[in-house]
């Protein structure tokens, strides 16, 4: 009974402290891309702890084929070889299983329907089978579960609602069930589990706040909870730790919103929660990526607050919260953990040799107890079954926690 009570009190304390941490979290400045690569409609992605920005339209309205790598440790950009698929704007991509997939958009000769794969180990691009669909700009694009899902977007004949599925292992395309609502372009999208989520965007004279789920297994669509705010278009999106996130974009009048709104979506509760906005107004067609628990935002344009203006300032936001001050969760300094980040195992040692560690407990950042680990003879625990993310590790009978990053 006493042990259960202490466990419950510990769990409550984690939740309370993490709640305070989240409320105090802030966007912080980071290095901007080079001055000649301040763009809109650039695709941003992250792999193996590095961020990447590719193509886009510069401040002079010229489409680019530039490709940059960002190092979060040095906070610097390095230019890589140009994207071999040609200069373009309004293109889009996503990552899956350690690679990036990218294509579509508007090139020098018109709209495109191509698809490319980027391997970060060789820093090389490979062209894959083009979509047998109408070439298009800013469609929905999601890479997940060995598939790439592409649909909606703007063709030369207008907005679309079709839905195409690319199978990565076989390099082939098939057509799926069409999007169940009005045709549109520049939607928001991400995948969680066996479902893809798509919504918002711009169709005709309307900008939407409605939201839909696509079931990969049954090839069916279901309408979900609408965003409890104005409709929006041309922002950024991603999934992280079982939730989806949408960031920035333009509002229902197709101009910047007063704040760079940031929202999370819980697929279990089918509900939305607003997070701290990024600095200044929202942005049209910025770029972003997530490294570990931090989301970065770069570039974009602001319309509706005076003359149209490209955005130079770049920021990052730690979605886990900073667990480092006296107001945050107490750190267990006696718990020594390496490697960290880790992928398959952790070695756990105690600075107090008189009290060897026998058991540790892993929590998620909402304070949920995930798993108890008994230490093996070599002081290791096996985390190969733990998904990528940020966690808290606690020691039985000791106060304080150690932040652990799992990176696959």
DRENBABA-457310 format. One record per atom (N, C-alpha, C): x, y, z. Coordinates in steps of 0.02 Angstrom, whole numbers, padded with zeros to 5 digits, always signed. Layout:
XYZ;...
***
This chain:
+00041-00060+00000;+00000+00000+00000;+00043+00063+00000;+00095+00064+00045;+00138+00123+00048;+00176+00132-00016;+00202+00076-00044;+00240+00081-00107;+00195+00106-00164;+00132+00082-00166;+00086+00105-00218;+00072+00179-00210;+00062+00202-00147;+00049+00273-00135;+00108+00316-00157;+00169+00293-00140;+00228+00331-00160;+00235+00334-00236;+00219+00279-00269;+00223+00278-00342;+00173+00327-00372;+00112+00328-00345;+00061+00375-00370;+00081+00447-00358;+00110+00460-00299;+00132+00528-00284;+00189+00549-00330;+00234+00503-00345;+00289+00517-00391;+00261+00533-00460;+00214+00493-00482;+00183+00503-00547;+00149+00572-00551;+00112+00591-00498;+00079+00656-00496;+00130+00712-00497;+00185+00703-00460;+00237+00755-00458;+00267+00766-00527;+00280+00711-00564;+00307+00717-00632;+00260+00757-00675;+00195+00741-00672;+00146+00776-00714;+00144+00850-00698;+00143+00867-00632;+00140+00937-00612;+00201+00975-00635;+00260+00945-00626;+00321+00979-00645;+00329+00985-00720;+00310+00933-00756;+00314+00936-00828;+00265+00986-00856;+00206+00992-00824;+00158+01043-00845;+00186+01112-00839;+00219+01126-00782;+00250+01191-00772;+00306+01202-00822;+00344+01149-00838;+00398+01155-00886;+00371+01174-00954;+00317+01141-00975;+00289+01155-01041;+00266+01227-01047;+00233+01252-00993;+00208+01321-00995;+00265+01371-00999;+00323+01354-00972;+00379+01400-00971;+00423+01394-01033;+00408+01344-01075;+00450+01332-01134;+00447+01392-01181;+00503+01406-01216;+00507+01463-01260;+00538+01445-01326;+00522+01484-01376;+00557+01480-01440;+00622+01519-01433;+00676+01491-01458;+00741+01523-01453;+00772+01531-01523;+00809+01586-01535;+00838+01597-01602;+00892+01546-01620;+00896+01530-01685;+00950+01490-01713;+00974+01524-01777;+01028+01497-01805;+01055+01526-01866;+01006+01520-01924;+01002+01574-01963;+00962+01573-02024;+01001+01541-02081;+00967+01519-02133;+01004+01496-02193;+01044+01554-02223;+01089+01540-02269;+01127+01594-02301;+01082+01647-02331;+01108+01708-02335;+01067+01766-02355;+01036+01758-02424;+01069+01720-02468;+01040+01711-02535;+00994+01651-02539;+00979+01621-02482;+00932+01564-02481;+00877+01577-02430;+00851+01637-02430;+00791+01654-02391;+00733+01643-02439;+00694+01591-02427;+00648+01566-02477;+00578+01554-02449;+00533+01537-02493;+00469+01507-02473;+00462+01441-02509;+00418+01398-02484;+00406+01332-02513;+00469+01290-02520;+00514+01296-02472;+00572+01252-02467;+00553+01192-02425;+00574+01132-02444;+00560+01073-02405;+00616+01064-02354;+00596+01056-02290;+00643+01043-02236;+00631+00974-02207;+00686+00938-02191;+00680+00873-02160;+00742+00860-02118;+00739+00810-02074;+00795+00793-02031;+00806+00718-02032;+00870+00697-02035;+00890+00627-02032;+00956+00622-01997;+00964+00572-01954;+01028+00558-01920;+01056+00619-01884;+01012+00657-01853;+01034+00713-01812;+01053+00776-01850;+01041+00777-01916;+01055+00837-01957;+00991+00859-01991;+00986+00925-02003;+00929+00952-02039;+00948+00968-02111;+00898+00971-02155;+00911+00985-02225;+00857+01032-02252;+00878+01076-02297;+00832+01120-02334;+00848+01112-02408;+00795+01102-02450;+00807+01091-02521;+00756+01128-02564;+00780+01159-02616;+00742+01196-02667;+00700+01252-02636;+00653+01279-02675;+00612+01334-02652;+00617+01395-02697;+00581+01447-02680;+00579+01509-02719;+00611+01564-02679;+00661+01599-02708;+00697+01650-02669;+00661+01717-02670;+00692+01767-02638;+00661+01832-02630;+00649+01868-02696;+00682+01846-02748;+00674+01876-02814;+00624+01837-02858;+00591+01787-02828;+00543+01747-02864;+00574+01695-02909;+00638+01679-02899;+00674+01631-02940;+00674+01563-02904;+00654+01510-02939;+00655+01444-02909;+00727+01419-02906;+00742+01381-02852;+00811+01361-02838;+00817+01285-02836;+00879+01261-02847;+00893+01190-02838;+00944+01179-02783;+00955+01229-02740;+01005+01226-02686;+00986+01173-02634;+01037+01147-02601;+01027+01096-02550;+01076+01109-02494;+01050+01118-02433;+01091+01135-02375;+01081+01085-02318;+01135+01075-02280;+01133+01034-02220;+01143+01078-02159;+01105+01065-02106;+01110+01104-02044;+01135+01059-01988;+01185+01083-01951;+01212+01048-01894;+01188+01082-01830;+01146+01049-01790;+01120+01082-01730;+01173+01093-01676;+01229+01056-01679;+01282+01064-01629;+01320+01129-01641;+01338+01142-01704;+01374+01203-01720;+01328+01260-01740;+01263+01245-01750;+01214+01294-01773;+01237+01328-01838;+01256+01286-01886;+01282+01311-01949;+01254+01272-02008;+01247+01306-02065;+01227+01275-02128;+01287+01262-02172;+01286+01206-02208;+01337+01189-02257;+01302+01173-02323;+01325+01203-02377;+01294+01190-02442;+01319+01124-02470;+01272+01082-02493;+01287+01018-02525;+01278+01025-02600;+01289+00970-02636;+01278+00971-02708;+01205+00988-02723;+01193+01024-02777;+01125+01044-02795;+01080+00983-02804;+01016+00993-02790;+00968+00940-02801;+00967+00921-02875;+00976+00857-02892;+00983+00838-02963;+00917+00839-03003;+00861+00845-02968;+00797+00844-03004;+00777+00911-03033;+00818+00962-03024;+00804+01027-03054;+00772+01075-03005;+00780+01139-03020;+00752+01192-02979;+00676+01186-02978;+00646+01204-02920;+00574+01201-02914;+00550+01238-02852;+00487+01257-02853;+00452+01282-02795;+00389+01242-02785;+00356+01252-02729;+00292+01218-02714;+00299+01142-02710;+00359+01117-02698;+00370+01045-02692;+00362+01024-02619;+00364+00959-02606;+00349+00935-02539;+00381+00866-02529;+00390+00845-02467;+00419+00780-02453;+00405+00757-02382;+00436+00701-02365;+00428+00672-02298;+00484+00621-02288;+00493+00597-02227;+00545+00548-02213;+00514+00483-02189;+00549+00428-02205;+00528+00362-02181;+00588+00315-02181;+00597+00280-02124;+00646+00227-02118;+00716+00251-02138;+00735+00309-02114;+00802+00334-02124;+00817+00367-02190;+00766+00378-02231;+00775+00412-02295;+00722+00465-02305;+00735+00511-02351;+00687+00563-02367;+00658+00551-02436;+00594+00568-02445;+00560+00562-02509;+00533+00631-02527;+00542+00650-02590;+00530+00720-02609;+00513+00725-02683;+00469+00772-02700;+00454+00782-02770;+00396+00829-02782;+00368+00826-02844;+00313+00868-02866;+00334+00941-02868;+00286+00988-02868;+00303+01058-02871;+00302+01087-02941;+00332+01145-02948;+00332+01182-03011;+00404+01194-03032;+00423+01167-03090;+00491+01175-03116;+00494+01225-03172;+00552+01228-03206;+00561+01278-03259;+00515+01265-03318;+00492+01202-03327;+00449+01187-03384;+00377+01172-03363;+00360+01186-03301;+00291+01176-03279;+00286+01129-03219;+00226+01104-03208;+00213+01062-03149;+00243+00993-03156;+00260+00965-03098;+00299+00903-03096;+00261+00848-03059;+00277+00785-03076;+00249+00728-03042;+00302+00677-03024;+00364+00700-03018;+00419+00653-03005;+00426+00638-02931;+00468+00588-02915;+00480+00567-02846;+00553+00548-02839;+00584+00572-02784;+00655+00561-02771;+00666+00536-02700;+00720+00497-02692;+00738+00470-02626;+00808+00496-02608;+00816+00520-02546;+00881+00544-02522;+00908+00498-02468;+00970+00476-02476;+01005+00434-02428;+01057+00476-02391;+01048+00487-02325;+01095+00530-02290;+01164+00500-02280;+01171+00434-02287;+01236+00402-02277;+01283+00418-02336;+01254+00424-02396;+01294+00439-02455;+01283+00511-02480;+01237+00546-02449;+01219+00614-02470;+01199+00615-02544;+01162+00564-02565;+01145+00558-02636;+01069+00551-02646;+01046+00574-02705;+00976+00569-02725;+00968+00516-02779;+00912+00479-02777;+00896+00429-02827;+00825+00443-02853;+00817+00446-02918;+00750+00457-02945;+00711+00392-02945;+00649+00395-02922;+00604+00337-02919;+00551+00344-02974;+00504+00298-02975;+00451+00300-03025;+00407+00362-03014;+00396+00399-03068;+00352+00458-03064;+00280+00436-03054;+00241+00480-03024;+00170+00465-03014;+00133+00467-03080;+00091+00416-03095;+00051+00417-03156;-00010+00463-03151;-00007+00508-03104;-00062+00555-03092;-00047+00622-03126;-00092+00669-03120;-00081+00736-03148;-00025+00769-03109;+00024+00799-03142;+00075+00839-03107;+00042+00893-03066;+00073+00912-03010;+00038+00958-02964;+00087+00996-02919;+00061+01050-02891;+00098+01089-02842;+00066+01081-02773;+00107+01089-02723;+00090+01082-02651;+00032+01034-02636;+00041+00969-02651;-00008+00919-02631;+00002+00898-02558;-00041+00853-02534;-00027+00816-02473;+00025+00762-02491;+00072+00751-02444;+00126+00704-02458;+00148+00674-02391;+00140+00608-02383;+00157+00575-02320;+00194+00510-02335;+00253+00501-02306;+00290+00439-02311;+00282+00401-02245;+00258+00338-02250;+00243+00302-02188;+00231+00228-02205;+00255+00184-02161;+00242+00112-02168;+00258+00086-02238;+00317+00105-02263;+00341+00083-02329;+00298+00107-02387;+00260+00160-02376;+00220+00190-02429;+00233+00265-02432;+00217+00294-02489;+00212+00367-02495;+00142+00382-02520;+00106+00423-02483;+00038+00441-02500;+00038+00512-02528;+00010+00521-02587;+00008+00587-02620;-00062+00600-02645;-00087+00660-02632;-00153+00677-02657;-00168+00750-02650;-00226+00771-02677;-00246+00840-02676;-00195+00882-02715;-00188+00946-02701;-00141+00988-02737;-00173+01023-02796;-00132+01064-02829;-00157+01104-02885;-00127+01082-02951;-00170+01063-02998;-00148+01044-03065;-00161+01103-03112;-00142+01095-03175;-00154+01149-03223;-00229+01160-03235;-00269+01110-03218;-00342+01116-03228;-00379+01133-03164;-00343+01145-03109;-00375+01163-03046;-00356+01116-02989;-00388+01128-02932;-00373+01087-02873;-00398+01016-02882;-00367+00970-02844;-00380+00899-02851;-00402+00868-02784;-00432+00809-02789;-00451+00771-02728;-00431+00698-02734;-00391+00680-02783;-00373+00610-02793;-00321+00590-02740;-00306+00525-02737;-00263+00497-02685;-00223+00439-02714;-00156+00447-02713;-00112+00398-02744;-00065+00368-02692;-00048+00304-02702;-00007+00267-02653;+00053+00237-02689;+00112+00257-02667;+00174+00230-02694;+00202+00178-02646;+00218+00119-02672;+00247+00065-02632;+00323+00068-02638;+00357+00083-02582;+00429+00093-02585;+00467+00029-02606;+00452-00030-02578;+00491-00090-02598;+00485-00108-02671;+00426-00097-02702;+00416-00118-02772;+00420-00061-02822;+00428+00001-02798;+00434+00059-02843;+00374+00064-02890;+00314+00055-02862;+00253+00057-02903;+00200+00101-02870;+00154+00126-02911;+00099+00169-02889;+00032+00134-02899;-00014+00147-02853;-00084+00127-02862;-00128+00185-02840;-00191+00184-02858;-00237+00237-02839;-00281+00214-02782;-00294+00259-02734;-00336+00243-02677;-00400+00282-02678;-00437+00278-02622;-00501+00314-02616;-00488+00389-02614;-00526+00426-02651;-00517+00498-02655;-00532+00532-02589;-00501+00589-02578;-00515+00630-02520;-00589+00647-02518;-00622+00642-02459;-00695+00643-02458;-00727+00713-02456;-00688+00765-02459;-00715+00832-02454;-00696+00873-02516;-00705+00938-02513;-00692+00981-02570;-00619+00978-02592;-00608+00986-02656;-00541+00987-02683;-00502+01045-02652;-00436+01035-02645;-00396+01088-02612;-00322+01077-02625;-00284+01131-02611;-00211+01126-02614;-00182+01153-02549;-00118+01142-02540;-00081+01165-02481;-00113+01144-02415;-00132+01080-02408;-00161+01057-02345;-00105+01044-02293;-00125+01024-02234;-00079+01000-02182;-00087+00924-02178;-00035+00889-02158;-00039+00816-02156;+00016+00786-02113;+00002+00727-02085;+00052+00686-02051;+00023+00616-02041;+00065+00569-02019;+00043+00501-02007;+00058+00481-01935;+00013+00442-01906;+00023+00413-01839;-00005+00342-01840;+00036+00293-01822;+00012+00224-01822;-00006+00200-01891;-00066+00176-01900;-00090+00151-01965;-00134+00202-02000;-00131+00264-01979;-00176+00315-02006;-00137+00375-02032;-00164+00404-02085;-00140+00467-02112;-00192+00520-02098;-00170+00580-02079;-00216+00635-02064;-00203+00692-02113;-00258+00718-02143;-00253+00771-02193;-00310+00820-02181;-00296+00885-02190;-00350+00933-02184;-00327+01004-02194;-00373+01051-02179;-00362+01123-02188;-00349+01136-02262;-00308+01185-02279;-00292+01198-02349;-00340+01247-02381;-00331+01257-02446;-00365+01310-02485;-00399+01278-02545;-00464+01288-02551;-00501+01264-02609;-00551+01316-02633;-00544+01339-02695;-00588+01392-02719;-00577+01455-02679;-00633+01483-02653;-00628+01543-02611;-00623+01527-02537;-00619+01463-02520;-00622+01442-02451;-00554+01419-02425;-00542+01433-02361;-00485+01405-02324;-00515+01369-02265;-00497+01305-02257;-00534+01259-02213;-00500+01249-02145;-00542+01228-02096;-00515+01205-02032;-00537+01133-02018;-00566+01099-02068;-00589+01030-02059;-00531+00981-02066;-00541+00921-02036;-00487+00873-02026;-00511+00802-02040;-00470+00761-02073;-00492+00695-02095;-00438+00643-02081;-00460+00581-02070;-00415+00525-02058;-00423+00475-02115;-00366+00453-02141;-00365+00400-02192;-00338+00336-02161;-00377+00282-02162;-00356+00217-02136;-00319+00180-02192;-00254+00168-02181;-00213+00136-02232;-00236+00065-02247;-00261+00030-02196;-00279-00040-02205;-00344-00048-02245;-00393-00005-02231;-00458-00012-02263;-00469+00035-02322;-00421+00081-02334;-00428+00129-02388;-00492+00169-02381;-00505+00195-02320;-00566+00233-02306;-00548+00297-02269;-00593+00347-02275;-00584+00412-02244;-00637+00423-02190;-00619+00458-02137;-00666+00476-02084;-00654+00549-02064;-00707+00588-02057;-00698+00657-02034;-00686+00657-01959;-00637+00696-01937;-00618+00701-01867;-00633+00771-01840;-00612+00785-01779;-00626+00850-01748;-00591+00906-01786;-00628+00957-01802;-00600+01015-01835;-00554+01053-01788;-00507+01090-01816;-00465+01134-01776;-00509+01187-01743;-00504+01196-01677;-00547+01246-01643;-00519+01317-01651;-00507+01336-01712;-00480+01402-01729;-00494+01414-01802;-00471+01471-01828;-00486+01486-01898;-00451+01437-01945;-00478+01430-02005;-00447+01388-02055;-00378+01415-02073;-00338+01372-02103;-00270+01393-02120;-00241+01354-02178;-00189+01382-02207;-00160+01353-02268;-00085+01368-02268;-00047+01324-02301;+00024+01336-02315;+00067+01345-02253;+00059+01299-02206;+00103+01298-02147;+00147+01237-02147;+00167+01216-02087;+00209+01157-02078;+00175+01107-02031;+00199+01045-02034;+00168+00992-01995;+00217+00935-01985;+00204+00895-01932;+00246+00836-01919;+00212+00796-01864;+00234+00734-01855;+00211+00694-01798;+00271+00680-01753;+00257+00673-01687;+00311+00664-01638;+00280+00633-01576;+00309+00577-01554;+00288+00546-01492;+00213+00531-01490;+00186+00506-01546;+00116+00485-01547;+00066+00541-01556;+00089+00602-01567;+00043+00657-01580;+00063+00692-01644;+00016+00729-01673;+00030+00769-01732;+00034+00842-01714;+00069+00880-01755;+00079+00951-01741;+00072+00991-01806;+00040+01050-01800;+00036+01097-01856;+00064+01163-01833;+00097+01198-01879;+00135+01257-01861;+00129+01310-01915;+00109+01371-01894;+00110+01430-01937;+00063+01423-01997;+00077+01458-02051;+00032+01460-02108;-00009+01524-02109;-00054+01531-02158;-00097+01589-02162;-00168+01572-02140;-00205+01624-02120;-00273+01614-02094;-00326+01616-02148;-00388+01624-02127;-00445+01618-02172;-00448+01672-02225;-00413+01729-02214;-00413+01781-02265;-00352+01776-02311;-00315+01720-02305;-00255+01708-02345;-00202+01761-02331;-00200+01786-02270;-00147+01830-02246;-00119+01801-02181;-00063+01828-02160;-00032+01804-02099;-00079+01814-02039;-00077+01768-01992;-00113+01775-01929;-00070+01816-01881;-00102+01846-01831;-00066+01889-01785;-00013+01852-01746;-00022+01786-01737;+00028+01746-01703;+00045+01685-01746;+00106+01660-01737;+00128+01600-01772;+00103+01539-01735;+00040+01523-01743;+00007+01474-01700;+00037+01404-01708;+00038+01368-01651;+00067+01301-01646;+00017+01258-01608;-00007+01204-01640;-00058+01161-01611;-00035+01088-01613;-00056+01050-01562;-00045+00978-01562;-00112+00942-01568;-00111+00884-01600;-00171+00843-01609;-00160+00776-01576;-00207+00756-01533;-00205+00691-01499;-00252+00644-01536;-00227+00593-01571;-00270+00550-01611;-00314+00504-01568;-00294+00491-01507;-00334+00448-01463;-00395+00486-01439;-00385+00547-01416;-00441+00588-01392;-00476+00625-01448;-00446+00625-01508;-00472+00664-01564;-00483+00737-01542;-00429+00768-01516;-00435+00835-01489;-00372+00875-01504;-00379+00942-01502;-00326+00988-01517;-00306+01028-01455;-00242+01044-01449;-00218+01085-01394;-00170+01137-01422;-00179+01201-01401;-00135+01253-01426;-00072+01257-01384;-00014+01264-01418;+00051+01270-01387;+00077+01341-01397;+00134+01359-01367;+00160+01427-01375;+00174+01444-01449;+00150+01501-01471;+00161+01524-01540;+00234+01542-01552;+00256+01534-01614;+00323+01557-01629;+00324+01633-01633;+00381+01666-01625;+00384+01739-01623;+00356+01772-01686;+00328+01831-01676;+00301+01873-01729;+00239+01842-01760;+00220+01866-01819;+00160+01841-01852;+00174+01772-01883;+00120+01741-01907;+00129+01677-01941;+00162+01688-02010;+00181+01633-02042;+00218+01636-02105;+00184+01593-02158;+00187+01617-02219;+00163+01579-02276;+00221+01536-02303;+00210+01471-02306;+00257+01424-02336;+00327+01427-02306;+00334+01421-02239;+00400+01415-02209;+00427+01344-02218;+00487+01332-02193;+00515+01264-02191;+00527+01245-02119;+00526+01181-02104;+00539+01159-02035;+00564+01088-02035;+00594+01068-01979;+00612+00998-01967;+00619+00988-01893;+00620+00925-01872;+00626+00906-01801;+00689+00866-01792;+00732+00888-01745;+00792+00851-01726;+00785+00835-01652;+00788+00770-01635;+00773+00747-01567;+00705+00774-01547;+00700+00815-01495;+00635+00841-01474;+00624+00913-01494;+00668+00941-01536;+00664+01012-01553;+00639+01022-01624;+00589+01066-01631;+00564+01084-01697;+00594+01152-01716;+00617+01156-01778;+00649+01217-01805;+00603+01246-01859;+00602+01312-01864;+00565+01345-01918;+00609+01397-01951;+00607+01396-02018;+00649+01441-02058;+00607+01472-02114;+00627+01532-02136;+00604+01563-02197;+00529+01574-02199;+00501+01579-02260;+00430+01595-02269;+00420+01669-02284;+00358+01688-02297;+00340+01757-02314;+00282+01779-02270;+00279+01843-02254;+00224+01872-02216;+00185+01919-02263;+00121+01905-02272;+00076+01948-02309;+00023+01976-02262;+00001+02037-02275;-00056+02065-02239;-00037+02113-02184;+00026+02122-02169;+00049+02170-02119;+00097+02218-02153;+00071+02258-02200;+00114+02301-02241;+00138+02263-02302;+00192+02287-02333;+00219+02254-02393;+00238+02182-02377;+00230+02137-02427;+00251+02068-02418;+00325+02066-02401;+00343+02025-02353;+00412+02025-02328;+00435+01954-02315;+00492+01936-02343;+00523+01871-02328;+00550+01872-02257;+00548+01814-02224;+00567+01810-02154;+00638+01782-02149;+00680+01819-02114;+00750+01797-02105;+00759+01760-02039;+00723+01780-01987;+00733+01752-01920;+00713+01679-01918;+00753+01639-01883;+00740+01567-01874;+00740+01551-01800;+00699+01501-01782;+00690+01484-01711;+00685+01408-01703;+00694+01387-01640;+00680+01318-01622;+00640+01316-01558;+00605+01261-01547;+00563+01252-01487;+00572+01180-01463;+00587+01172-01399;+00596+01105-01371;+00530+01079-01346;+00504+01028-01379;+00438+01002-01362;+00438+00960-01298;+00498+00940-01276;+00501+00902-01214;+00504+00948-01154;+00521+01012-01164;+00534+01057-01108;+00606+01048-01085;+00634+01100-01060;+00702+01097-01034;+00701+01073-00962;+00729+01016-00949;+00732+00988-00881;+00801+01005-00853;+00811+01068-00834;+00878+01088-00814;+00881+01140-00759;+00825+01169-00737;+00828+01221-00687;+00796+01197-00622;+00803+01238-00570;+00776+01220-00504;+00701+01216-00505;+00670+01249-00554;+00597+01248-00559;+00572+01187-00596;+00619+01149-00626;+00600+01091-00665;+00610+01028-00623;+00605+00971-00656;+00613+00907-00621;+00684+00901-00594;+00689+00878-00532;+00754+00869-00501;+00793+00815-00539;+00857+00831-00553;+00900+00783-00588;+00932+00737-00538;+00933+00673-00554;+00967+00624-00512;+01040+00622-00534;+01082+00660-00499;+01152+00666-00520;+01192+00603-00506;+01166+00559-00464;+01201+00497-00450;+01190+00443-00502;+01144+00455-00548;+01127+00406-00600;+01167+00423-00663;+01217+00383-00679;+01261+00396-00736;+01240+00351-00794;+01223+00382-00851;+01196+00345-00907;+01235+00360-00970;+01254+00308-01007;+01285+00317-01072;+01274+00253-01113;+01273+00257-01180;+01274+00319-01219;+01207+00356-01214;+01205+00418-01228;+01144+00458-01225;+01152+00518-01272;+01120+00518-01331;+01068+00473-01356;+01092+00401-01367;+01043+00355-01367;+01057+00284-01376;+01004+00254-01420;+01018+00193-01447;+00970+00160-01490;+00950+00091-01466;+00999+00052-01442;+00986-00018-01424;+00994-00033-01350;+01040+00000-01317;+01052-00015-01247;+01076+00047-01210;+01069+00045-01144;+01097+00096-01099;+01140+00062-01047;+01196+00092-01032;+01238+00070-00976;+01224+00118-00918;+01205+00090-00862;+01184+00130-00804;+01230+00116-00746;+01259+00169-00719;+01304+00163-00663;+01283+00212-00608;+01308+00198-00549;+01291+00238-00490;+01356+00268-00463;+01356+00334-00451;+01415+00366-00423;+01428+00343-00351;+01377+00313-00319;+01384+00287-00251;+01395+00212-00255;+01458+00189-00250;+01474+00119-00257;+01444+00075-00202;+01425+00106-00145;+01399+00067-00089;+01326+00047-00100;+01293+00078-00148;+01223+00064-00161;+01213+00047-00235;+01228-00012-00256;+01222-00030-00326;+01149-00026-00350;+01140-00010-00412;+01074-00004-00442;+01050-00072-00464;+00989-00090-00446;+00960-00153-00466;+00903-00144-00516;+00867-00088-00510;+00808-00078-00553;+00801-00003-00570;+00781+00011-00631;+00765+00079-00652;+00697+00077-00687;+00665+00135-00692;+00599+00140-00722;+00599+00194-00775;+00570+00179-00832;+00565+00226-00888;+00495+00257-00889;+00493+00325-00893;+00430+00362-00898;+00430+00401-00964;+00369+00415-00990;+00366+00462-01045;+00361+00533-01017;+00358+00583-01062;+00360+00652-01039;+00294+00677-01012;+00243+00635-01014;+00180+00651-00980;+00177+00619-00911;+00231+00585-00891;+00234+00555-00825;+00208+00484-00822;+00191+00454-00879;+00165+00386-00879;+00222+00336-00871;+00213+00289-00824;+00263+00238-00812;+00259+00187-00869;+00315+00180-00905;+00315+00138-00964;+00342+00068-00952;+00398+00063-00916;+00429-00002-00908;+00480-00002-00851;+00481-00058-00812;+00533-00068-00762;+00587-00112-00792;+00650-00095-00779;+00707-00133-00805;+00749-00160-00747;+00763-00224-00748;+00813-00253-00703;+00880-00250-00738;+00930-00223-00704;+00995-00217-00735;+01027-00285-00746;+01058-00293-00804;+01095-00353-00819;+01163-00351-00786;+01201-00406-00793;+01265-00412-00758;+01314-00357-00778;+01309-00334-00840;+01355-00282-00864;+01327-00212-00855;+01277-00205-00811;+01245-00140-00797;+01207-00112-00857;+01187-00155-00904;+01150-00133-00962;+01075-00146-00954;+01036-00106-00990;+00966-00121-01001;+00953-00119-01076;+00909-00162-01099;+00894-00168-01170;+00836-00121-01188;+00850-00070-01229;+00798-00023-01251;+00783-00031-01325;+00801-00087-01354;+00791-00096-01426;+00717-00094-01445;+00673-00109-01398;+00602-00107-01411;+00569-00040-01397;+00608+00010-01376;+00581+00076-01360;+00585+00120-01422;+00531+00154-01439;+00529+00197-01498;+00571+00259-01488;+00592+00291-01543;+00629+00354-01540;+00589+00406-01501;+00624+00445-01461;+00591+00497-01422;+00632+00517-01362;+00602+00559-01320;+00634+00583-01260;+00597+00555-01200;+00633+00528-01151;+00603+00494-01094;+00638+00517-01029;+00608+00495-00974;+00638+00506-00908;+00653+00438-00877;+00713+00433-00847;+00733+00371-00815;+00743+00384-00740;+00708+00345-00700;+00712+00353-00627;+00739+00291-00593;+00766+00300-00534;+00795+00245-00495;+00750+00230-00437;+00734+00166-00428;+00690+00145-00374;+00717+00170-00306;+00675+00205-00269;+00693+00228-00202;+00733+00292-00201;+00745+00323-00260;+00784+00385-00263;+00743+00440-00295;+00754+00502-00274;+00720+00558-00306;+00760+00580-00367;+00727+00616-00411;+00761+00642-00470;+00758+00595-00529;+00766+00623-00588;+00760+00585-00650;+00815+00608-00698;+00832+00564-00745;+00881+00580-00796;+00847+00578-00864;+00858+00631-00904;+00828+00635-00970;+00867+00589-01018;+00831+00548-01055;+00861+00500-01101;+00831+00511-01170;+00875+00515-01221;+00853+00521-01290;+00864+00454-01325;+00811+00426-01353;+00816+00364-01393;+00811+00383-01466;+00861+00365-01504;+00863+00383-01575;+00877+00320-01616;+00830+00301-01658;+00838+00241-01700;+00872+00258-01765;
***
